[in-house]
Amino acid sequence: MICLQTPDRYFEEILRQAGLPYSSSPSPDTKIFITSSPFQVRLGTTPKPASDMKSSWVKVKFIAPDETELFRNVGLVDINARCLVPKNANHGKRNGKGGAFVYEKGDEIILPFATSQVLRHRGVTIKRFFCQSSRLPWEKVAVDDRGGVRRILTNSIRHLLIKNNLPYVRLSYVPGSYRSVFGFRVDTDYSSLSDIVKTVKLAEKIGMRWSWFVATGSWNSRLKELIKILSEQDIQLHCHKHLVYNDFDRNMRNFLTGKELLQKVDVNPIGVASPYGEWNENLQKVFEELDFKYSSEFCYSYDDLPARPIISAKLSSVLQIPVHPISLGRLIWANANPKAILDYYRQVIDLQVARQEPCFLYDHPNWISRYPEIFMEILSYGIQRCGFFTTITDYYRWWRKREEVRYNVWVVDDGIEITVQNGGEDVYLIIEYQDRMAFIPLTSGKVKFDKISWQPLSISMPFNSKEITTRGREWLMRPYYLLSEVMRWRQIRKEMR
């Protein structure tokens, strides 16, 4: 149904994330044609542009959504690039000031960027997140908002299909016929054993298994004791020294030591999450060399679907599974009271459910053990809204099977025809058609629309315009960025002595 007319590794990865079948050559069944240029992406129902579009270069920091389907449940999207914006652009609000970003006319949509420009890793920056508090919580995350860009691109495909009375068919983002899945990650960092014990009891009380990422250098001779306490939980590696280096060799020594120490206490980690959520290509190469299966760093991506970073023009063997980057400590720093904290996390959870994407939160035992009542409410709400919970490791295993799925779909008069070459356990097809949706088992055959058990579409979450206040005046955040870098280099120098 989709033809990617020009080679584009980044767009291919987005289509794989979405679970959308595509080809590089058109056929009689092609409904959407995608063409990537060095500066723009065109999507249309015909292989060639409808008209010659005049455009101009514009520096775009971020996009605020409008109320159209192109920005359905997208939220604020950081671009931070010079974009070739069509003069007649009519969707989205550049830098929150009203200048449009996306051009749509008839059955054609033009996005003013190259996917390689906005989806490749372009470093990290400090970003603020909206909360009803006297200060705004912040975290060091990726410059590029991969999840936001992906949603605009896939929403554009969905919009063109629905507009032409065609179904939008994709693979589910979570196991089974659920709309979301909830999970919780814990980084042990420098936590005390008493904080660990209290935190494990909270997990047991709510009946969850969490994914624990252990910093082995903090435990030394007590590592075996820690692993015994966590024996019923999902145990993975955080690091040995709580540092990330820019070079390959020091990262290798750090994470190899951590992995070997865990193996000595009968834990063979397949997942890793670096200190401070930091990410660079040398770190990713270390993860590949050490045969990790997945990692989780918000300096690469956050609030997004799993993806494989592109390193040296190749997909990495290590899957990236993003989490939400704001922990309770950041909200406490922002002077958020308990109500504001709960409202913040409820908004995060509700938005991920509306997107039908997984919702993974993270924190540390020292904060969890200090505020158990708040975490009980957050976790209970997450399980209730998402429908069920999982560990990040189990979700990786499911997503890995999903990656192996091969299927195709054709529109017929009264439904769709599906052929499946390789199915996946608990992987469903999701059909969105007109104003409804359905979950379909992933099996070959014909599906008639009048025989489907339809459900209402996920709600469209209203955009809070106050979020625009989190962008702009970047100079205010510069001291925090410099302070984090100074502390990092001081720690590196200390370790080198």
Salt bridges, closest charged atoms under 4 A:
GLU13 OE1 - ARG16 NE 3.02
ASP66 OD2 - HIS91 ND1 3.39
GLU69 OE2 - ARG72 NH1 3.75
GLU69 OE1 - ARG158 NH1 2.92
ASP78 OD2 - LYS127 NZ 3.08
ASP78 OD1 - ARG471 NE 2.76
GLU104 OE1 - HIS91 NE2 2.73
GLU104 OE2 - HIS159 NE2 2.72
GLU104 OE2 - LYS163 NZ 3.01
GLU108 OE2 - ARG42 NE 2.54
GLU139 OE1 - ARG330 NE 3.16
ASP187 OD2 - ARG185 NH2 2.83
ASP187 OD2 - HIS238 NE2 3.93
ASP189 OD1 - HIS238 NE2 2.95
ASP189 OD1 - HIS242 NE2 3.04
ASP189 OD2 - HIS364 NE2 3.34
GLU225 OE1 - ARG222 NE 3.20
ASP247 OD1 - ARG250 NE 2.75
GLU278 OE2 - LYS140 NZ 3.41
GLU278 OE1 - ARG488 NE 3.20
ASP291 OD1 - LYS293 NZ 3.11
ASP303 OD2 - HIS324 ND1 2.89
ASP304 OD1 - ARG150 NE 2.85
ASP343 OD2 - LYS339 NZ 2.68
ASP343 OD1 - ARG346 NH1 3.68
ASP350 OD1 - ARG385 NE 2.88
GLU357 OE2 - ARG150 NH2 2.88
GLU357 OE1 - ARG151 NH2 2.88
ASP363 OD1 - HIS364 ND1 3.71
GLU377 OE1 - ARG346 NH2 3.48
ASP394 OD2 - ARG209 NH1 3.93
ASP394 OD1 - ARG397 NH1 3.01
GLU403 OE1 - ARG308 NH2 2.78
GLU403 OE1 - ARG400 NH1 3.36
GLU404 OE2 - ARG400 NH1 3.72
ASP414 OD1 - LYS446 NZ 3.05
GLU425 OE1 - LYS401 NZ 3.26
GLU432 OE1 - ARG158 NE 2.45
GLU474 OE1 - LYS61 NZ 3.51
GLU485 OE2 - LYS140 NZ 3.12
GLU485 OE1 - ARG488 NH1 3.92
GLU495 OE1 - LYS241 NZ 3.67
